[in-house]
Amino acid sequence: MSQAATVPLARPFEHASRRSQNWALYLFVILIPLQNIYLQYIPNPGKGFNFLNVMFAASLLMALRCRGGLVRGSGVNGWMMAYVALSMLALFKGFGFVAEPEGHGQYLKDHLIAVSFLFLAQMSVLDWAGWRRLYLASLVPLPYMLFVVMDQNAAVGAWHYSDQLRINGTFMELGANEMGAFFVTASLVALGFVVGLRSVPRWRLLCLAAAGLAVTGVVLSYSRTAYVALLAAAVLLLVMPRFRLRLLMPVFVAVLVLPMMLPHSAVERFESISIEKGQRDESTENRFHFWEVAEEQFVKRPLLGTGFHTFHHGEINPLEMDTHNFFLRELVEKGIVGALVLAALLLSVLRLCWRGFRAATPGSHYYGFMIGLTAAFVALMIGNVFGDRFTHYPMIAHFWLYVGLALRGLQLHFAAPARGAGP
């Protein structure tokens, strides 16, 4: 069976017009990583009328007006719905294991709002012009985000590395690791356009500038996991393009020049990476202790786990800390059933990345985008081995937005393959 047969061809969206654009979603995409702005400066009158809820409701209403619908045949949407349903069941299950589950419901709700970007992107994008606009909206916050990071970094002003350099940028309620993970995703997707496009120099220059901003953010996050994830996933950017030979000279120059441009503190932080016993620092060593506790708790309740967001509670974990491994936490909190659903979801995303890459016309926008998204997916998997890079809404929302764009882009490609499979 051909690929085209498994993804229904998109019918012409005759109702598409300027009025069909989801302007609320554009604004939501721009603002959601700017947690410092909406938590400090946007009023919260209470009773559920906070920034996230209002923007989600507005985006959903405008998405319904766009009438784009969901793309069928990939498995991503179905497995995501199963993941959402199981998370809700795990939430109620957790109420029976911990004495103080306050905030668990809101935490899950915020996480699911970020997940909804997968659906909102599909429902809102009707053509390649809308596809292009929504991706560009995700680049808009990068200059301001880097400005905040550099301002915080300058306030510390240290030559040698210290934990004071572990700043959180615009992620007011999160940390440096989450900020670094966001920049990793942004940089890899933008670099995908840079290496995958063979025309449209303005797009390549814009994405190169965006990638430069995001990579700088990764460096200044001092997140060792982000460093490893970015470098490992960047290899895909070199081996996936079908015209990879033209990348040899730029890569050679970058390897020579970039190390000389890095802050000395960043070099020290990178050199401290080690997981060998006896050479680990306290942060790395603690992770192994958390994982041992997680394994013990999983053995006690292997089928359905302890419930959503329960592991850090004293009733489950005497150390009262997170697992610092998302996959292991899913196994503990949702059991084998939850782990299988998560695995199916992630495999469906990986399959989408591969199908989109194989289907796209080399040199098109969609081709470059799928190269970048595949690399970003690999980086996300690496990051989740050493922390939670999956549930924090300011960090993960853009990733699911990109997956939604990948789904809609694949459908648009099969609807009009003769026009180059790209905007």
C-alpha positions as CSV (number, residue, x, y, z in Angstrom):
1,M,0.0,0.0,0.0
2,S,1.4,3.4,-0.9
3,Q,1.9,6.2,1.6
4,A,-0.7,8.3,-0.1
5,A,-3.3,5.6,0.6
6,T,-2.7,5.8,4.4
7,V,-3.0,9.6,4.7
8,P,-6.3,10.8,3.2
9,L,-5.8,13.4,0.5
10,A,-6.6,16.9,1.6
11,R,-9.6,18.3,-0.2
12,P,-9.3,21.9,-1.3
13,F,-10.2,24.1,1.6
14,E,-12.6,26.4,-0.4
15,H,-13.5,28.2,2.8
16,A,-9.9,29.3,3.4
17,S,-9.5,33.0,3.6
18,R,-7.8,35.7,5.7
19,R,-10.7,35.4,8.1
20,S,-9.9,31.7,8.5
21,Q,-6.6,32.4,10.1
22,N,-6.3,31.5,13.8
23,W,-4.9,34.8,15.1
24,A,-5.5,33.7,18.7
25,L,-3.2,30.6,18.1
26,Y,-0.5,32.8,16.5
27,L,-0.5,35.0,19.7
28,F,-0.6,31.9,21.9
29,V,2.4,30.4,20.1
30,I,4.3,33.6,20.6
31,L,3.5,34.1,24.2
32,I,3.5,30.6,25.7
33,P,7.3,30.4,26.3
34,L,7.3,33.9,27.8
35,Q,6.2,32.7,31.2
36,N,7.8,35.7,32.9
37,I,5.4,38.1,31.1
38,Y,2.1,36.4,31.6
39,L,2.7,35.4,35.2
40,Q,3.9,38.8,36.2
41,Y,2.1,41.3,34.0
42,I,-1.1,39.8,32.7
43,P,-3.9,40.1,35.3
44,N,-5.4,36.8,36.7
45,P,-8.9,37.6,38.0
46,G,-9.3,34.0,39.2
47,K,-12.1,31.5,38.7
48,G,-10.2,29.9,35.8
49,F,-9.7,33.1,33.8
50,N,-6.0,32.9,33.7
51,F,-3.7,33.4,30.6
52,L,-3.4,29.8,29.7
53,N,-7.1,29.0,29.9
54,V,-8.3,32.1,28.1
55,M,-5.8,31.7,25.3
56,F,-6.6,28.0,24.9
57,A,-10.3,28.7,24.7
58,A,-9.8,31.5,22.2
59,S,-7.5,29.4,20.1
60,L,-9.9,26.4,20.1
61,L,-12.9,28.5,19.1
62,M,-11.0,30.1,16.2
63,A,-9.6,26.6,15.2
64,L,-13.2,25.3,15.0
65,R,-14.1,28.3,12.8
66,C,-11.2,27.4,10.5
67,R,-12.7,23.9,10.0
68,G,-9.4,22.3,9.2
69,G,-10.1,19.1,11.0
70,L,-7.6,16.4,12.1
71,V,-5.4,14.4,9.8
72,R,-6.3,10.7,9.8
73,G,-4.1,7.7,9.2
74,S,-0.9,8.5,11.0
75,G,-1.8,7.0,14.5
76,V,-0.4,10.1,16.2
77,N,-3.7,11.7,17.0
78,G,-5.2,8.4,18.2
79,W,-2.3,7.5,20.5
80,M,-2.2,11.1,21.8
81,M,-5.9,10.8,22.8
82,A,-5.1,7.5,24.5
83,Y,-2.3,9.2,26.4
84,V,-4.6,12.0,27.5
85,A,-7.3,9.6,28.7
86,L,-4.8,7.5,30.6
87,S,-3.3,10.6,32.2
88,M,-6.7,11.6,33.5
89,L,-7.3,8.1,34.9
90,A,-3.8,8.2,36.5
91,L,-4.7,11.5,38.1
92,F,-7.7,10.1,40.0
93,K,-5.7,7.0,40.9
94,G,-3.0,9.1,42.5
95,F,-5.5,10.7,44.8
96,G,-5.6,7.4,46.7
97,F,-1.9,7.2,47.2
98,V,-0.9,10.6,48.5
99,A,-2.3,12.7,51.3
100,E,-1.9,16.1,49.7
101,P,-2.6,16.0,45.9
102,E,-3.4,19.7,45.7
103,G,-2.3,21.1,42.4
104,H,-2.1,17.8,40.5
105,G,-5.2,18.6,38.5
106,Q,-3.9,22.0,37.5
107,Y,-0.5,20.6,36.6
108,L,-2.2,18.0,34.3
109,K,-4.5,20.6,32.8
110,D,-1.6,22.9,31.9
111,H,0.3,19.9,30.4
112,L,-2.7,19.0,28.3
113,I,-3.0,22.5,27.0
114,A,0.5,22.2,25.7
115,V,-0.4,18.8,24.1
116,S,-3.4,20.5,22.5
117,F,-1.0,22.4,20.2
118,L,-0.8,19.1,18.2
119,F,-4.6,19.4,17.4
120,L,-4.8,23.1,17.2
121,A,-2.1,23.3,14.5
122,Q,-4.0,20.7,12.3
123,M,-7.4,22.4,12.8
124,S,-6.0,25.8,12.0
125,V,-3.8,25.3,9.0
126,L,-5.6,25.1,5.7
127,D,-2.8,25.7,3.2
128,W,0.9,26.2,2.9
129,A,0.6,29.9,3.6
130,G,-1.0,29.2,6.9
131,W,1.6,26.5,7.6
132,R,4.4,28.9,7.0
133,R,2.8,31.6,9.1
134,L,2.4,29.3,12.1
135,Y,6.0,28.2,12.0
136,L,7.2,31.8,11.7
137,A,5.1,32.6,14.8
138,S,7.1,30.1,16.8
139,L,10.3,32.1,15.9
140,V,9.0,35.4,17.1
141,P,9.8,35.0,20.9
142,L,13.4,33.9,20.3
143,P,15.1,37.4,20.3
144,Y,13.4,38.4,23.5
145,M,14.1,35.1,25.2
146,L,17.8,35.3,24.4
147,F,17.8,39.0,25.6
148,V,16.5,37.9,29.0
149,V,19.0,35.0,29.1
150,M,21.9,37.3,28.3
151,D,20.8,39.9,30.8
152,Q,20.6,37.3,33.6
153,N,23.9,35.8,32.6
154,A,25.5,39.3,32.6
155,A,24.2,39.8,36.1
156,V,26.3,36.9,37.3
157,G,29.3,37.7,35.2
158,A,31.4,34.7,36.2
159,W,34.5,33.6,34.2
160,H,34.5,30.1,35.7
161,Y,31.4,27.9,36.0
162,S,29.3,28.1,39.1
163,D,25.7,27.1,39.8
164,Q,24.8,30.8,39.8
165,L,25.0,30.6,36.0
166,R,22.1,28.1,36.0
167,I,19.6,30.8,35.0
168,N,16.0,30.1,33.8
169,G,15.4,32.9,31.3
170,T,11.8,33.5,30.6
171,F,10.8,30.1,32.2
172,M,10.0,31.8,35.5
173,E,8.7,28.6,37.3
174,L,11.1,26.2,35.7
175,G,14.9,25.8,35.4
176,A,17.9,25.9,33.2
177,N,17.4,22.4,31.9
178,E,13.9,23.1,30.6
179,M,15.0,26.4,29.1
180,G,17.9,24.6,27.4
181,A,15.6,21.9,26.0
182,F,13.3,24.5,24.5
183,F,16.3,26.1,22.7
184,V,17.5,22.7,21.5
185,T,14.2,22.0,19.8
186,A,14.0,25.5,18.3
187,S,17.6,25.4,17.0
188,L,17.3,21.9,15.4
189,V,14.1,22.6,13.5
190,A,15.5,25.9,12.3
191,L,18.7,24.3,11.2
192,G,16.7,21.7,9.3
193,F,15.5,24.5,7.0
194,V,19.1,25.7,6.7
195,V,20.5,22.4,5.5
196,G,17.3,21.1,3.7
197,L,16.4,24.1,1.5
198,R,18.0,24.6,-1.8
199,S,16.3,27.9,-2.7
200,V,14.5,30.8,-1.0
201,P,17.6,32.4,0.5
202,R,15.5,34.7,2.7
203,W,14.0,31.7,4.4
204,R,17.4,30.1,5.0
205,L,18.9,33.4,6.3
206,L,15.9,33.8,8.7
207,C,16.2,30.3,10.0
208,L,20.0,30.6,10.3
209,A,19.5,33.7,12.4
210,A,16.8,31.9,14.5
211,A,19.1,28.9,14.9
212,G,22.0,31.2,16.0
213,L,19.8,32.7,18.7
214,A,18.6,29.3,19.9
215,V,22.1,27.7,20.0
216,T,23.3,30.7,22.0
217,G,20.5,30.0,24.4
218,V,21.6,26.4,24.7
219,V,25.2,27.4,25.5
220,L,24.1,29.9,28.1
221,S,21.7,27.4,29.8
222,Y,24.7,25.4,31.0
223,S,22.6,22.3,30.8
224,R,24.8,19.3,30.1
225,T,21.8,17.3,28.9
226,A,21.0,20.0,26.4
227,Y,24.6,20.0,25.2
228,V,24.6,16.3,24.6
229,A,21.2,16.2,23.0
230,L,22.0,19.0,20.6
231,L,25.3,17.5,19.5
232,A,23.9,14.0,19.1
233,A,20.9,15.1,17.2
234,A,22.9,17.5,15.0
235,V,24.6,14.5,13.5
236,L,21.2,13.8,11.8
237,L,21.3,17.2,10.2
238,L,24.5,16.1,8.4
239,V,23.5,12.6,7.3
240,M,19.8,13.0,6.4
241,P,20.0,15.6,3.5
242,R,20.4,14.0,0.1
243,F,22.8,16.7,-0.9
244,R,25.0,16.4,2.2
245,L,28.3,17.0,0.5
246,R,27.7,20.7,0.3
247,L,27.6,20.8,4.1
248,L,31.2,19.6,4.6
249,M,32.9,22.9,4.3
250,P,30.5,24.9,6.6
251,V,30.7,22.1,9.2
252,F,34.5,22.1,9.0
253,V,34.6,25.8,9.6
254,A,32.1,25.6,12.4
255,V,34.2,22.9,14.2
256,L,37.3,25.1,14.0
257,V,35.7,28.4,15.0
258,L,32.8,27.7,17.4
259,P,35.0,26.3,20.3
260,M,37.0,29.5,20.3
261,M,33.8,31.5,20.7
262,L,32.4,29.6,23.6
263,P,32.6,31.2,27.1
264,H,35.2,29.5,29.3
265,S,32.5,28.7,31.8
266,A,30.6,26.8,29.1
267,V,33.7,24.8,28.2
268,E,34.2,23.9,31.9
269,R,30.6,22.8,32.2
270,F,30.8,20.6,29.1
271,E,34.0,19.0,30.4
272,S,32.3,18.1,33.6
273,I,30.0,15.6,31.8
274,S,30.5,12.1,33.2
275,I,28.3,9.2,34.2
276,E,31.1,6.8,35.4
277,K,30.9,5.8,39.0
278,G,33.4,7.7,41.1
279,Q,33.5,10.6,38.6
280,R,29.9,11.8,38.9
281,D,29.1,15.1,40.5
282,E,26.4,15.3,43.2
283,S,23.7,16.2,40.7
284,T,24.4,13.1,38.5
285,E,24.9,10.8,41.5
286,N,21.5,11.8,43.0
287,R,19.8,10.8,39.7
288,F,21.0,7.2,40.2
289,H,19.5,7.2,43.7
290,F,16.2,8.4,42.4
291,W,16.2,5.8,39.8
292,E,16.7,3.0,42.4
293,V,13.7,4.2,44.3
294,A,11.6,4.4,41.1
295,E,12.5,0.8,40.3
296,E,11.5,-0.4,43.8
297,Q,8.1,1.4,43.5
298,F,7.5,0.0,40.0
299,V,7.9,-3.6,41.3
300,K,5.2,-2.9,43.9
301,R,2.6,-1.7,41.4
302,P,3.7,-2.8,38.0
303,L,0.4,-2.7,36.1
304,L,-1.1,0.8,36.6
305,G,1.5,2.5,38.8
306,T,1.0,5.0,41.7
307,G,-0.9,7.7,39.8
308,F,-0.1,10.9,38.0
309,H,2.4,13.3,39.6
310,T,2.9,11.2,42.8
311,F,6.5,10.0,42.7
312,H,7.9,13.1,44.4
313,H,5.6,12.7,47.4
314,G,7.0,11.3,50.6
315,E,4.5,8.4,50.6
316,I,6.1,7.1,47.4
317,N,9.6,8.5,47.5
318,P,11.3,9.1,50.8
319,L,13.7,11.5,49.1
320,E,10.7,13.6,47.9
321,M,12.3,14.3,44.5
322,D,11.3,13.7,40.9
323,T,12.8,10.7,39.1
324,H,14.8,13.0,36.8
325,N,14.0,10.5,34.1
326,F,10.7,11.0,32.3
327,F,10.4,7.4,30.9
328,L,11.1,5.9,34.3
329,R,8.6,8.2,36.0
330,E,5.9,7.2,33.5
331,L,6.6,3.6,34.3
332,V,6.3,4.2,38.0
333,E,3.2,6.5,37.9
334,K,1.3,4.8,35.1
335,G,2.7,1.3,35.1
336,I,3.2,-1.0,32.2
337,V,-0.1,0.1,30.6
338,G,1.0,3.8,30.6
339,A,4.5,2.9,29.4
340,L,3.1,1.0,26.4
341,V,0.8,3.8,25.5
342,L,3.7,6.3,25.7
343,A,5.9,4.0,23.6
344,A,3.1,3.7,20.9
345,L,2.7,7.5,20.9
346,L,6.5,8.1,20.5
347,L,6.8,5.4,17.8
348,S,3.9,7.0,15.8
349,V,5.7,10.3,16.0
350,L,9.0,8.7,14.8
351,R,7.1,7.0,12.0
352,L,5.6,10.3,11.0
353,C,9.0,11.9,10.9
354,W,10.3,9.1,8.6
355,R,7.3,9.2,6.3
356,G,7.4,12.9,6.0
357,F,11.1,13.0,5.3
358,R,10.8,10.2,2.6
359,A,7.7,11.8,1.0
360,A,9.0,15.4,0.9
361,T,10.5,16.8,-2.3
362,P,14.3,17.4,-1.7
363,G,15.0,21.0,-1.3
364,S,11.5,22.0,-0.3
365,H,10.4,23.7,2.9
366,Y,8.7,20.6,4.1
367,Y,11.8,18.6,3.4
368,G,14.0,20.9,5.6
369,F,11.3,21.0,8.3
370,M,11.1,17.2,8.5
371,I,14.9,16.9,8.8
372,G,14.8,19.4,11.7
373,L,11.8,17.8,13.4
374,T,13.4,14.4,13.3
375,A,16.6,15.7,14.9
376,A,14.5,17.6,17.5
377,F,12.6,14.4,18.3
378,V,15.9,12.5,18.9
379,A,17.1,15.3,21.1
380,L,13.9,15.2,23.1
381,M,14.3,11.5,23.7
382,I,17.8,12.0,24.9
383,G,16.8,14.8,27.2
384,N,14.0,12.8,28.8
385,V,16.5,10.2,30.0
386,F,18.0,12.7,32.4
387,G,14.9,14.7,33.3
388,D,11.3,15.7,32.4
389,R,11.3,17.4,29.0
390,F,7.8,16.3,28.2
391,T,5.2,17.7,30.6
392,H,6.3,21.3,31.3
393,Y,4.0,23.4,29.1
394,P,6.2,26.4,28.2
395,M,8.9,24.0,26.9
396,I,6.9,21.3,25.1
397,A,4.1,23.2,23.5
398,H,6.2,24.2,20.4
399,F,7.3,20.6,19.8
400,W,3.7,19.4,19.6
401,L,2.9,22.4,17.4
402,Y,5.6,21.2,15.0
403,V,4.3,17.6,15.0
404,G,0.8,19.1,14.1
405,L,2.5,21.0,11.3
406,A,4.2,17.8,10.1
407,L,0.9,16.0,9.9
408,R,-0.9,18.8,8.0
409,G,2.1,19.2,5.8
410,L,2.2,15.6,4.8
411,Q,-1.5,15.8,3.9
412,L,-1.0,18.9,1.9
413,H,1.9,17.3,0.1
414,F,-0.2,14.3,-1.1
415,A,-2.9,16.7,-2.1
416,A,-0.7,18.5,-4.5
417,P,2.6,16.6,-5.1
418,A,3.2,18.2,-8.4
419,R,3.7,21.6,-6.8
420,G,6.8,20.7,-4.9
421,A,5.5,19.4,-1.7
422,G,6.2,22.6,0.2
423,P,5.1,26.2,0.7
